[in-house]
Amino acid sequence: MGVLLKIVLFILVFFWALRGISRFFLARFVKQAQQRHQFQGQQNRQSRPTQGNVNIDYAPKKPKKKSSDTFKGGDYVDYEEVD
C-alpha cells in the first residue's frame, strides 16, 4: 500500500510541476508575440504616407471596348397594332 501511495504522490507532484512550468513558458511566449505584434504595427504606421498625399504605383490598362458598348442603336421601325 505504501508503494501505491508513493506512485500517486509522485504523479501529482509531477503534474503540478508540469503545470507551473507550462504556465511560465506560455506566458513568456504570449509576451513575445505581443511585442512582435506591436513592433510590426509601429513599422506599418511609419511606412504609411501622410494624409492627403496619394501615390499610384500602377494603373491597370483599360479594357478594350466591346462592339456592343459602342453600338448607338438601329433603325426606327414603326409599330402598328393589328386587330
Secondary structure as GFF3:
##gff-version 3
##sequence-region A 1 83
A	DSSP	alpha_helix	2	47	.	.	.	ID=ss1
A	DSSP	alpha_helix	67	70	.	.	.	ID=ss2
###
